[in-house]
Amino acid sequence: MPRPIAGWPPPAILPSIIIFHPAPPCYRLVMDDPQMIDCPDDSRQLERLRAIVHRLRAPGGCPWDAEQTHQSLLPNLIEETYETADTIRRGDVSHLREELGDLLLQVVLHSEIAEQDGNFRLEDVARGIAEKLVRRHPHVFGDSAAATSKAVLKQWEEIKRGEKGHQDQPYLHHVGHGLPALLRASKLQKKAAKVGFDWPTQTGVLGKIREELLELEAAVDVPDPAAIDEELGDLLFSVVNLARHRGSDPELLLAATNTKFEQRFAKMEQLLREQALTLDAATLDQMEAAWQAAKSDLKP
């Protein structure tokens, strides 16, 4: 049972908080093929999308769609998530709608598969997140007080730990499982910082980075492959910590550097071509000279 928060939950919604009730079977409005092909009514577009996905997986539909499972679609879900994130990073609003649509398709597909397996429906997914939002915002829907973002996040974590029954688990239990390592490192550090386990200033973090770099250099000098790997991990973790301290997302920072490297490399390649040189034929010195020229040309 969730840990009680002052003034929360209101008695009227307590049952829906403790027990999740799957939606009972209900009549789904059916669209025929002409309606799916041409449906100008904005209010029916979600219904249209569900009808199309249902049609694709039904007998006589699309063999590929009918064969898909939660597991087989996992790479698609990850790919579409990253493509959406990339569009947001680049500020490409014109393509954001398309990428959000591709991501929404994954949600509808997984919900359709689950419904066919008798597990849950899209309505259950929507109900679950709606109830969670109400539950985690007692300062809006109840009598709890949280006047700042910091207070809101602290309250959210308290409610979350109570819901998941993690009060007796280690504080960092299950934090960020399933996330890429870079994102999980930041999430672990952020949660540890909430209980005061953090450097008070960036100066301390910079000192830790220097310490880890010295330890890495010592491991390289031995050389000790296992120690080198361990120290590289420690150094990466400390650099992520500096990014977090600065309020920067390490994933976004590294993505920007990847893009910068790609652009500079392409410019270097172009400059070498102008000298009748290929990447395979150019010497390291020639590539370095072209690289420095590319850096100068591409400076903002």
C-alpha positions in Angstrom: 0.0 0.0 0.0 1.3 3.5 -0.8 2.8 5.4 2.1 0.4 8.1 3.1 1.2 11.8 2.4 -0.4 14.5 4.4 -3.9 15.2 3.0 -3.5 12.5 0.5 -5.1 10.5 -0.9 -8.6 11.9 -0.8 -11.0 9.1 0.3 -13.0 9.4 -2.9 -10.2 8.1 -5.0 -8.4 5.8 -2.5 -9.7 2.5 -4.0 -8.3 3.4 -7.5 -4.9 4.0 -6.0 -4.5 0.7 -4.1 -6.0 -1.6 -6.7 -5.6 -1.4 -10.5 -8.8 -2.4 -12.2 -8.4 -3.5 -15.9 -10.9 -1.9 -18.1 -13.8 -4.2 -18.8 -14.5 -5.2 -22.5 -16.2 -2.4 -24.2 -17.6 -1.7 -27.7 -15.0 -0.4 -30.0 -16.3 1.8 -32.8 -15.5 0.0 -36.0 -14.3 1.8 -39.1 -14.5 0.2 -42.6 -11.7 0.5 -45.1 -13.0 3.7 -46.8 -13.2 5.4 -43.4 -9.7 4.4 -42.5 -8.4 5.7 -45.8 -10.2 9.0 -45.6 -11.3 10.3 -42.2 -11.2 14.2 -42.1 -12.7 14.3 -38.6 -10.0 15.4 -36.1 -11.9 14.0 -33.2 -11.6 10.4 -34.6 -7.9 10.3 -35.6 -6.9 8.2 -32.5 -9.8 5.9 -33.2 -8.7 5.7 -36.8 -5.1 4.8 -35.9 -6.3 2.0 -33.6 -8.7 0.7 -36.3 -5.9 0.7 -38.8 -3.5 -1.2 -36.5 -6.3 -3.7 -35.6 -7.0 -4.2 -39.4 -3.3 -4.7 -40.2 -3.1 -7.5 -37.5 -6.4 -9.1 -38.3 -6.9 -12.0 -40.7 -6.6 -10.7 -44.2 -4.4 -7.8 -43.1 -0.6 -7.5 -43.3 1.4 -10.6 -42.7 4.4 -8.7 -41.2 2.2 -6.8 -38.7 0.4 -10.0 -37.8 3.6 -11.7 -36.9 4.9 -9.0 -34.6 5.3 -9.5 -30.8 6.4 -7.3 -27.9 9.9 -8.8 -28.3 10.2 -8.4 -32.0 9.1 -4.8 -31.9 11.5 -3.8 -29.1 14.2 -2.6 -31.6 11.6 -0.5 -33.4 10.5 1.1 -30.1 14.1 1.9 -29.1 14.8 3.3 -32.6 11.7 5.5 -32.7 12.5 6.8 -29.2 16.0 7.8 -30.2 14.8 9.4 -33.5 12.3 11.4 -31.6 14.9 12.5 -29.2 17.3 13.5 -32.0 14.6 15.6 -33.7 14.0 17.5 -30.4 17.8 18.0 -29.9 18.1 19.5 -33.4 15.1 21.7 -32.8 13.5 20.2 -36.0 9.9 21.1 -35.1 8.8 20.4 -38.7 9.7 16.7 -38.3 8.7 16.3 -34.6 5.1 15.6 -35.4 6.1 12.8 -37.7 8.5 11.2 -35.1 5.9 11.5 -32.3 3.5 9.7 -34.6 6.0 6.9 -35.2 6.4 6.7 -31.4 2.7 6.7 -30.8 2.3 3.8 -33.3 4.6 1.7 -31.1 2.3 2.4 -28.1 -0.8 1.4 -30.1 0.9 -1.7 -31.5 2.0 -3.0 -28.2 -1.4 -2.3 -26.7 -3.1 -4.1 -29.6 -0.9 -7.1 -29.1 -1.6 -7.1 -25.4 -5.3 -6.9 -26.0 -5.2 -9.8 -28.4 -3.3 -11.8 -25.7 -6.0 -10.9 -23.1 -3.6 -8.8 -21.0 -4.6 -5.2 -21.2 -5.9 -2.6 -23.6 -5.0 0.9 -24.7 -7.7 2.2 -22.3 -5.9 0.5 -19.4 -2.6 2.1 -20.5 -4.3 5.6 -20.5 -6.1 4.9 -17.2 -2.9 3.8 -15.6 -0.9 6.9 -16.4 -3.8 9.2 -15.7 -4.3 7.7 -12.2 -0.5 7.9 -11.6 -0.5 11.6 -12.5 -3.4 12.2 -10.1 -1.7 10.1 -7.4 1.7 11.8 -7.7 0.2 15.3 -7.7 -1.6 15.5 -4.3 -0.6 19.2 -4.2 -3.0 19.7 -7.2 -5.6 17.0 -6.7 -5.4 16.8 -2.9 -4.5 18.9 0.2 -0.7 18.4 0.2 1.5 21.4 -0.1 4.4 21.6 -2.6 5.1 25.2 -3.6 8.4 24.6 -5.4 9.7 22.2 -8.1 12.1 20.8 -5.5 9.3 20.0 -3.1 7.3 18.5 -5.9 10.1 16.1 -6.9 10.8 15.1 -3.3 7.1 14.3 -2.8 7.0 12.4 -6.1 9.9 10.2 -4.9 8.2 9.5 -1.6 5.0 8.5 -3.2 6.8 6.4 -5.8 8.8 4.5 -3.2 5.6 3.8 -1.2 3.7 2.6 -4.3 6.5 0.2 -5.4 7.0 -1.2 -1.8 10.7 -0.1 -1.8 10.8 1.5 1.6 12.8 -1.4 3.0 15.0 -1.7 -0.2 18.4 0.1 -0.6 17.8 3.7 -1.5 19.2 3.3 -5.1 17.3 0.0 -5.6 16.2 -0.4 -9.3 17.1 3.2 -10.2 17.4 3.6 -14.0 17.5 -0.1 -14.8 17.2 -0.5 -18.5 18.6 2.9 -19.3 21.8 3.3 -21.3 24.8 3.5 -19.0 25.4 7.3 -19.5 21.8 8.1 -18.6 21.7 5.7 -15.6 24.9 7.2 -14.2 23.3 10.7 -14.2 20.1 9.3 -12.7 22.0 7.5 -9.9 24.0 10.6 -9.1 20.9 12.8 -9.1 19.1 10.5 -6.7 22.1 10.2 -4.4 22.4 14.0 -4.3 18.8 14.2 -3.0 19.9 12.8 0.3 23.0 15.0 0.4 25.6 12.6 -1.0 27.1 15.1 -3.4 30.0 17.5 -3.9 29.0 20.9 -2.6 30.6 22.7 -5.6 32.0 21.9 -9.0 35.5 22.4 -7.7 35.2 19.1 -5.8 33.9 17.3 -8.9 36.8 18.7 -10.9 39.2 17.4 -8.3 37.7 14.0 -8.5 38.1 14.0 -12.3 41.8 14.8 -11.8 42.1 12.0 -9.2 40.5 9.5 -11.5 42.7 10.6 -14.4 45.9 10.1 -12.3 44.7 6.6 -11.3 44.0 5.8 -15.0 47.5 6.9 -16.0 49.0 4.8 -13.2 47.0 1.7 -14.5 48.2 2.4 -18.1 51.8 2.6 -16.9 51.7 -0.9 -15.3 49.9 -1.9 -17.7 46.9 -3.6 -16.1 44.0 -4.1 -18.6 41.4 -4.8 -15.9 42.5 -1.8 -13.8 42.5 0.4 -17.0 38.9 -0.6 -17.8 37.8 0.1 -14.2 39.5 3.5 -14.1 38.1 4.4 -17.4 34.6 3.7 -16.0 35.4 5.7 -12.9 36.6 8.6 -15.0 33.5 8.5 -17.2 31.3 8.4 -14.1 33.0 11.5 -12.7 32.7 13.4 -16.0 29.0 12.7 -16.0 28.8 14.0 -12.5 30.3 17.3 -13.6 27.7 17.6 -16.3 25.0 17.0 -13.8 26.4 19.6 -11.4 26.3 22.1 -14.2 22.7 21.3 -15.0 23.6 19.7 -18.4 22.4 16.5 -19.8 25.5 14.3 -20.5 23.6 12.5 -23.3 22.9 15.8 -25.1 26.5 17.0 -24.6 27.9 13.8 -26.1 25.3 13.9 -28.9 26.4 17.4 -29.8 30.1 16.4 -29.8 29.3 13.4 -32.0 27.6 15.7 -34.5 30.6 18.2 -34.3 33.0 15.4 -35.0 31.0 14.1 -37.9 30.8 17.5 -39.5 34.5 18.2 -39.0 35.5 14.8 -40.4 33.3 15.4 -43.5 35.0 18.8 -43.9 38.5 17.2 -43.5 37.5 14.6 -46.2 36.4 17.4 -48.5 39.7 19.4 -48.0 41.7 16.2 -48.7 39.7 15.6 -51.9 40.6 19.1 -53.1 44.2 18.0 -52.8 43.5 14.9 -54.8 43.8 12.7 -51.7 41.6 10.0 -50.3 41.3 9.0 -46.7 43.2 5.8 -47.4 46.0 7.6 -49.3 46.5 10.6 -46.9 49.1 10.4 -44.2 48.3 11.1 -40.6 50.1 14.5 -40.9 48.0 15.4 -44.0 44.8 14.4 -42.2 45.8 16.4 -39.1 46.5 19.5 -41.2 43.2 19.1 -43.0 41.5 18.5 -39.6 42.8 21.8 -38.1 41.7 23.6 -41.3 38.3 22.1 -40.9 38.0 23.2 -37.3 38.8 26.8 -38.3 36.3 26.7 -41.2 33.5 25.3 -39.1 34.0 27.6 -36.1 30.6 29.3 -35.2 
